[in-house]
Amino acid sequence: MTTVSHPASAARPSTTGRGGRRRAEIAEAAAAILREEGPAGVSHRTVARRVGCSLSLTTYYFESLDELLGEAGRINIGLWASRAEAVAEAVEGEPPPTDRDEITALILRACLPEGDALLGHYLQLIASAGAAPVTSAYRTGRDRLNGAVARVLRRLEIDCPPELVIAVVDGAAVTALSEGRDVRRTAERLLHHVL
């Protein structure tokens, strides 16, 4: 990992205004690459190429690759927590469903990424085990995700720890992906046994 040192007299990059927007753009690009390719795909060079900026600009805002990976990890766990929080807000604003399939669908919306990006999601999660800055960011942000899923479960009157529900969904997803089965159907079936 390459660390670029800046002279002690140099000011830290701006985190407000135009500088803040540029730094955020670089971090968002790193987070997208992390989601698509895992930590091995993230480098100052690949991020610069994605953003369309110079390599020196990425190292100006993120002195080390670890710093860049950590920020990318914080963005990603924030996205997943925001998804679950949106489901929690929606379910808290309405009478809770009583139909088992509707309940399961809400839980899956809170726990699984949308669309067909499931394989990439789980591949990058597993690959992240070898990147300490990413695992640290994911571990730190996990409380927010767990809290959002707990809100959904509370509203649905399900007395089950959010960590267990997320583990069942994640385990079902990995099993289904490895066996060529439908992820959502597999997760629904297993959730029915737990809830």
Residue pairs with C-beta under 8 A, 6 or more apart in sequence:
1 64
1 65
1 66
2 44
2 64
2 65
3 63
3 64
3 65
4 59
4 63
4 64
5 63
6 60
6 63
13 19
13 23
13 60
13 61
14 20
14 23
15 23
19 61
22 53
22 57
22 61
23 61
23 62
25 51
26 47
26 51
26 53
26 57
26 58
26 61
26 62
26 68
27 62
27 68
27 71
27 72
27 75
28 75
29 47
29 50
29 51
30 42
30 47
30 62
30 68
30 69
30 71
30 72
30 75
31 71
31 72
31 73
31 75
31 76
31 79
32 50
33 41
33 42
33 46
33 47
33 50
33 72
34 41
34 42
34 69
34 72
34 73
34 76
34 124
34 128
34 134
35 76
35 117
35 120
35 121
35 124
36 120
36 124
37 124
38 123
38 124
38 127
38 128
39 69
39 124
39 127
39 128
39 130
39 131
39 134
40 127
42 65
42 68
42 69
42 72
43 65
44 55
44 58
44 59
44 62
44 65
44 68
45 55
47 58
47 68
48 54
48 55
48 57
48 58
51 57
51 58
58 68
62 68
62 71
66 132
66 133
67 133
69 131
69 133
69 134
69 137
70 133
70 134
70 136
70 137
71 137
72 134
72 137
73 128
73 133
73 134
73 135
73 136
73 137
73 138
73 141
74 137
74 140
74 141
76 137
76 138
77 137
77 138
77 140
77 141
77 142
77 144
77 145
78 141
78 144
80 113
80 141
80 145
81 141
81 144
81 145
81 147
81 148
83 109
83 110
83 113
83 114
84 110
84 111
84 145
84 148
84 149
84 152
85 144
85 148
85 151
87 106
87 109
87 110
87 148
87 152
88 110
88 148
88 149
88 151
88 152
88 155
91 106
91 151
91 152
91 155
91 156
92 151
92 155
96 155
96 156
96 157
97 103
97 106
97 156
100 192
100 195
101 188
103 156
103 158
103 195
104 188
104 191
104 192
104 195
105 188
106 152
106 156
107 149
107 152
107 153
107 156
107 165
107 169
107 191
107 195
108 169
108 184
108 187
108 188
108 191
110 148
110 149
110 152
111 149
111 165
111 166
111 169
111 170
111 187
112 118
112 169
112 173
112 183
112 184
112 187
113 121
118 173
118 177
118 183
119 177
122 170
122 173
122 174
122 177
125 138
128 134
128 135
128 138
129 135
145 162
145 166
146 162
146 163
146 166
147 162
149 162
149 165
149 166
150 161
150 162
153 159
153 160
153 162
153 165
158 165
158 195
160 194
160 195
164 194
165 191
165 194
165 195
168 187
168 190
168 191
168 194
169 187
169 191
171 190
172 183
172 186
172 187
172 189
172 190
172 191
173 183
173 186
173 187
175 181
175 186
176 182
176 183
176 185
176 186
176 187
177 183
